Amino acid sequence: MSYSDEAITKIMNEYDYDRTVARLDREKRVKDVHEKFPEILKIEKDISAAGLENMGRILKNPEKSAEFNREFEKKLADLKEKRKRLLLENNIPLDYDEVKYKCEKCLDTGYIDRKKCPCFVNKIIKMHHKMSNMENMLHDFSEFSFDYYSDRKIPSLNMTEKENMKSIYDTAIKFCEKDDFKNLLFYGGCGVGKTFLSSCIAKRMMDMGKTVVYVTAVNLFSEYEDYKFGRRKDNDFEKTLDMMEQADLLIIDDMGVEVPTPLSKQFLFDMVDKRIGLKKKMIISTNMTVQGLIRLYTERIESRLFESFIILRFEAEDIRKARLTKGE
């Protein structure tokens, strides 16, 4: 089962469960009211009986159907008014016998006239958040602040830190909006906003209904080698691989922190190459220089990076330290 299929299956199972719970809750409410207030049960039975009685009278004397219907409507109105009075006197909701769905628009089916209900879309977004591995680290673009970037000139870029960051920010927005945009390679020192901006991009894309997977290089390569050498007793990593291949966006964070082996180098090359072939978006971030990253992973990946990635340099003081100093 693919990443997206698994998410949809879980959501539909949730809807099935919610409908079952809603019906059981309704049955319990009705039973409790009828046991405590038998006069209400009697009136409801009288209402049902009145309808059957009217149908029987019309079948026997169809020529009097108009007269019978008028009599029935009057009787029905009297019974309903009596029922309403009893419910109000006993502080019972007038709709106590109706099924209470979580979503009254789609009645917990997920669809309205064969179109996804807004509640379905929200469930997909929440599921994507959870399956992305970023649920607790997502940020919105509106939270991004340029105040931590100075007006210090960066000679090699011929712009200030703040100007550079605004350019990177604009590129990140375009990356989310354009399907045919190149991949992104973020590089720079620790605490300069690479992971934060990645999380902004991830949230924006998930809010657009896209699937995102976030992994750190250390965990990814460690789990991959455990998988390849049979050190794992489960098949969870096969699901991870499937998710990484199919997700609309793959984020590999902290490249270069780990010590790559020939196996992990080949794995990285194959994953990047496959996603480029599938035209799936990627973000790779590293604390290393681009040249250092290429030396670490060999020149095989060099062509992939320069052909298919926009290389963006983050330059600033450690923002995390600045926030701590300001007490944020």
C-alpha positions as CSV (number, residue, x, y, z in Angstrom):
1,M,0.0,0.0,0.0
2,S,1.4,3.4,-1.0
3,Y,1.9,6.3,1.4
4,S,-1.1,8.2,0.0
5,D,-3.3,5.1,-0.1
6,E,-2.4,4.3,3.6
7,A,-3.4,7.8,4.6
8,I,-6.7,7.7,2.8
9,T,-7.5,4.2,4.2
10,K,-6.9,5.4,7.8
11,I,-9.1,8.4,7.2
12,M,-12.0,6.3,5.8
13,N,-11.6,3.9,8.8
14,E,-12.0,6.9,11.1
15,Y,-15.2,7.9,9.3
16,D,-16.6,4.4,9.7
17,Y,-15.7,4.4,13.4
18,D,-17.3,7.9,13.9
19,R,-20.5,6.8,12.2
20,T,-20.8,3.7,14.3
21,V,-20.2,5.7,17.5
22,A,-22.7,8.3,16.5
23,R,-25.4,5.6,15.8
24,L,-24.6,3.8,19.1
25,D,-24.8,7.1,21.0
26,R,-28.2,7.9,19.5
27,E,-29.5,4.4,20.5
28,K,-28.3,4.9,24.0
29,R,-29.8,8.4,24.3
30,V,-33.2,7.1,23.0
31,K,-33.2,4.1,25.3
32,D,-32.3,6.3,28.4
33,V,-35.1,8.8,27.6
34,H,-37.7,6.1,27.0
35,E,-36.8,4.3,30.2
36,K,-37.0,7.5,32.3
37,F,-40.0,9.0,30.6
38,P,-42.3,6.2,29.2
39,E,-44.9,8.8,28.3
40,I,-42.6,10.2,25.7
41,L,-42.2,6.6,24.3
42,K,-46.0,6.3,24.2
43,I,-46.4,9.5,22.3
44,E,-43.8,8.5,19.7
45,K,-45.5,5.1,19.3
46,D,-48.8,7.0,18.8
47,I,-47.2,9.1,16.1
48,S,-46.0,6.0,14.2
49,A,-49.4,4.3,14.7
50,A,-51.3,7.4,13.5
51,G,-49.4,7.3,10.2
52,L,-50.0,3.6,9.6
53,E,-53.7,4.1,10.6
54,N,-54.1,6.9,8.0
55,M,-52.5,4.8,5.3
56,G,-54.9,2.0,6.0
57,R,-57.9,4.3,5.9
58,I,-56.9,5.7,2.6
59,L,-56.4,2.3,1.1
60,K,-59.9,1.3,2.1
61,N,-61.5,4.6,1.0
62,P,-59.2,6.4,-1.5
63,E,-61.9,8.8,-2.4
64,K,-61.7,10.3,1.1
65,S,-57.9,10.6,1.1
66,A,-58.0,14.5,1.3
67,E,-60.3,14.3,4.3
68,F,-58.3,11.6,6.1
69,N,-55.1,13.5,5.5
70,R,-56.5,16.7,7.0
71,E,-57.6,14.7,10.1
72,F,-54.2,13.0,10.2
73,E,-52.2,16.3,10.0
74,K,-54.3,17.7,12.9
75,K,-53.7,14.6,15.0
76,L,-50.0,14.5,14.2
77,A,-49.6,18.2,15.0
78,D,-51.3,17.7,18.4
79,L,-49.1,14.7,19.2
80,K,-45.9,16.5,18.2
81,E,-46.9,19.5,20.3
82,K,-47.5,17.2,23.3
83,R,-44.1,15.5,22.7
84,K,-42.4,18.9,22.4
85,R,-43.9,20.1,25.7
86,L,-42.8,16.9,27.5
87,L,-39.3,17.2,26.2
88,L,-39.0,20.9,27.2
89,E,-40.4,20.2,30.6
90,N,-37.8,17.6,31.3
91,N,-34.9,19.5,29.7
92,I,-34.5,17.0,26.9
93,P,-33.1,18.3,23.6
94,L,-35.8,18.3,20.9
95,D,-33.5,16.4,18.6
96,Y,-32.3,13.9,21.1
97,D,-33.4,11.0,18.9
98,E,-31.3,12.2,15.9
99,V,-27.8,10.8,15.0
100,K,-25.2,13.4,16.0
101,Y,-22.5,13.3,13.4
102,K,-19.1,15.1,13.8
103,C,-19.7,16.7,10.4
104,E,-23.3,17.5,9.6
105,K,-22.4,18.4,6.1
106,C,-21.3,15.0,4.9
107,L,-22.7,12.9,7.8
108,D,-19.3,11.5,8.5
109,T,-18.9,10.0,5.0
110,G,-16.2,12.4,3.8
111,Y,-18.1,13.3,0.6
112,I,-20.8,15.7,-0.5
113,D,-22.2,14.9,-3.9
114,R,-19.1,12.9,-4.7
115,K,-16.8,15.8,-3.8
116,K,-14.5,15.7,-0.8
117,C,-16.0,17.5,2.2
118,P,-13.9,20.2,3.8
119,C,-13.6,18.0,6.9
120,F,-12.0,15.3,4.6
121,V,-9.5,17.8,3.3
122,N,-8.6,18.8,6.9
123,K,-8.1,15.2,7.9
124,I,-5.8,14.7,4.9
125,I,-3.8,17.7,6.0
126,K,-3.5,16.6,9.6
127,M,-2.6,13.0,8.5
128,H,0.1,14.5,6.3
129,H,1.4,16.5,9.2
130,K,1.6,13.4,11.3
131,M,3.2,11.1,8.7
132,S,5.7,13.8,7.7
133,N,7.8,13.3,10.9
134,M,7.5,17.1,11.3
135,E,4.2,17.3,13.3
136,N,5.9,19.1,16.3
137,M,8.2,21.3,14.3
138,L,6.1,22.9,11.6
139,H,6.1,26.7,11.2
140,D,4.3,29.2,9.0
141,F,5.9,31.6,6.6
142,S,4.3,34.4,8.7
143,E,6.5,33.4,11.6
144,F,9.8,33.9,9.7
145,S,11.6,37.0,10.8
146,F,14.3,38.9,9.0
147,D,15.3,40.7,12.2
148,Y,17.9,38.2,12.9
149,Y,19.8,38.9,9.7
150,S,22.1,41.9,9.7
151,D,23.0,44.6,7.2
152,R,26.5,43.2,7.0
153,K,27.7,42.9,3.5
154,I,28.5,39.4,2.1
155,P,31.3,40.2,-0.4
156,S,31.0,36.9,-2.3
157,L,27.2,37.4,-2.8
158,N,27.4,41.2,-3.2
159,M,24.4,41.7,-0.8
160,T,23.7,42.0,2.9
161,E,22.7,39.1,5.1
162,K,19.1,40.5,5.2
163,E,19.0,40.9,1.4
164,N,20.3,37.4,0.9
165,M,17.7,36.0,3.2
166,K,14.9,37.8,1.6
167,S,16.0,36.4,-1.7
168,I,16.1,32.9,-0.3
169,Y,12.6,33.5,1.3
170,D,11.2,34.5,-2.1
171,T,12.7,31.4,-3.7
172,A,11.1,29.3,-1.0
173,I,7.6,30.8,-1.8
174,K,8.1,30.1,-5.5
175,F,9.2,26.6,-4.7
176,C,5.9,25.9,-3.0
177,E,3.8,27.5,-5.7
178,K,5.4,26.2,-8.9
179,D,5.2,22.4,-9.7
180,D,8.2,22.6,-12.2
181,F,10.5,24.5,-9.8
182,K,14.0,23.1,-9.2
183,N,15.0,21.3,-6.0
184,L,16.6,23.3,-3.1
185,L,20.0,22.8,-1.4
186,F,20.4,24.9,1.7
187,Y,23.9,25.3,3.1
188,G,25.4,27.4,5.9
189,G,26.4,27.2,9.6
190,C,24.3,26.0,12.5
191,G,21.3,27.9,13.6
192,V,21.0,30.2,10.5
193,G,17.4,29.2,9.6
194,K,17.7,26.3,7.2
195,T,15.5,23.8,9.2
196,F,13.1,26.6,10.1
197,L,12.5,27.6,6.5
198,S,12.3,24.0,5.5
199,S,9.5,23.5,8.0
200,C,7.7,26.6,6.6
201,I,7.9,25.1,3.1
202,A,6.7,21.7,4.5
203,K,3.6,23.3,6.2
204,R,2.7,25.4,3.2
205,M,2.8,22.3,0.9
206,M,0.9,20.1,3.3
207,D,-1.8,22.8,3.7
208,M,-2.0,22.6,-0.1
209,G,-2.8,18.9,0.2
210,K,0.8,17.8,-0.7
211,T,2.6,14.9,1.0
212,V,5.9,15.6,2.7
213,V,8.5,13.4,4.4
214,Y,11.2,14.8,6.6
215,V,14.3,12.7,7.6
216,T,17.7,13.5,9.1
217,A,20.6,12.1,7.2
218,V,22.0,10.4,10.4
219,N,18.7,8.5,11.1
220,L,18.1,7.7,7.5
221,F,21.4,6.1,6.7
222,S,21.5,4.3,10.0
223,E,18.1,2.8,9.5
224,Y,18.9,1.9,5.9
225,E,22.0,0.0,6.8
226,D,20.2,-1.8,9.6
227,Y,17.6,-2.8,7.0
228,K,20.1,-3.9,4.4
229,F,22.1,-6.0,6.9
230,G,19.0,-7.6,8.4
231,R,19.4,-5.9,11.8
232,R,15.7,-4.9,11.8
233,K,13.1,-7.5,12.6
234,D,10.2,-5.5,11.1
235,N,9.4,-4.1,7.6
236,D,8.8,-0.6,8.7
237,F,11.7,0.7,6.7
238,E,10.1,-0.6,3.5
239,K,7.2,1.8,4.3
240,T,9.7,4.6,4.9
241,L,11.3,3.9,1.5
242,D,7.9,3.9,-0.2
243,M,7.0,7.2,1.5
244,M,10.3,8.8,0.6
245,E,9.9,7.8,-3.1
246,Q,6.3,8.8,-3.4
247,A,6.0,12.0,-1.3
248,D,5.5,15.2,-3.1
249,L,8.4,16.7,-1.1
250,L,11.3,14.9,0.6
251,I,13.4,16.9,3.1
252,I,16.8,15.4,4.1
253,D,18.2,17.5,6.9
254,D,21.7,17.8,8.3
255,M,23.5,16.1,5.5
256,G,27.2,15.6,6.3
257,V,26.8,15.1,10.0
258,E,26.9,11.4,9.6
259,V,29.9,9.3,8.4
260,P,28.8,8.0,5.1
261,T,29.7,4.5,3.9
262,P,29.8,3.2,0.3
263,L,26.4,1.7,0.9
264,S,24.8,4.9,2.2
265,K,26.5,7.0,-0.6
266,Q,24.9,4.7,-3.2
267,F,21.6,4.8,-1.5
268,L,21.6,8.6,-1.5
269,F,22.6,8.8,-5.2
270,D,19.8,6.3,-6.1
271,M,17.2,8.1,-4.1
272,V,18.1,11.6,-5.5
273,D,18.3,10.2,-9.0
274,K,15.0,8.4,-8.8
275,R,13.1,11.4,-7.4
276,I,14.6,13.6,-10.1
277,G,13.4,11.1,-12.7
278,L,9.9,11.2,-11.1
279,K,10.0,15.0,-11.0
280,K,9.4,15.0,-7.2
281,K,10.6,17.9,-5.2
282,M,13.5,17.7,-2.7
283,I,15.2,19.9,-0.1
284,I,18.6,19.0,1.2
285,S,20.2,21.0,4.0
286,T,23.7,20.8,5.3
287,N,26.1,22.7,7.6
288,M,28.9,21.9,5.2
289,T,30.0,23.8,2.1
290,V,28.9,22.5,-1.2
291,Q,32.5,21.5,-2.1
292,G,32.8,19.7,1.2
293,L,29.5,17.8,0.6
294,I,30.6,16.8,-2.9
295,R,34.0,15.5,-1.5
296,L,32.1,13.6,1.2
297,Y,29.7,11.9,-1.2
298,T,32.0,11.7,-4.3
299,E,31.6,13.5,-7.6
300,R,28.8,11.1,-8.7
301,I,26.2,13.3,-7.0
302,E,27.8,16.6,-8.1
303,S,26.1,16.7,-11.5
304,R,22.7,15.9,-9.8
305,L,23.1,18.8,-7.4
306,F,24.2,21.4,-10.0
307,E,21.7,20.4,-12.6
308,S,18.6,19.9,-10.5
309,F,19.1,22.0,-7.4
310,I,19.1,25.7,-6.7
311,I,22.0,26.1,-4.2
312,L,21.2,28.7,-1.5
313,R,23.8,29.9,1.0
314,F,22.5,30.9,4.5
315,E,24.7,33.5,6.2
316,A,24.0,34.9,9.7
317,E,25.0,34.7,13.3
318,D,23.5,31.7,15.2
319,I,19.8,32.7,15.4
320,R,19.1,30.1,18.2
321,K,21.7,31.8,20.4
322,A,20.2,35.2,19.6
323,R,16.7,34.0,20.6
324,L,18.0,32.7,23.9
325,T,19.7,36.0,24.6
326,K,16.4,37.8,24.0
327,G,14.6,35.3,26.1
328,E,12.4,34.0,23.3
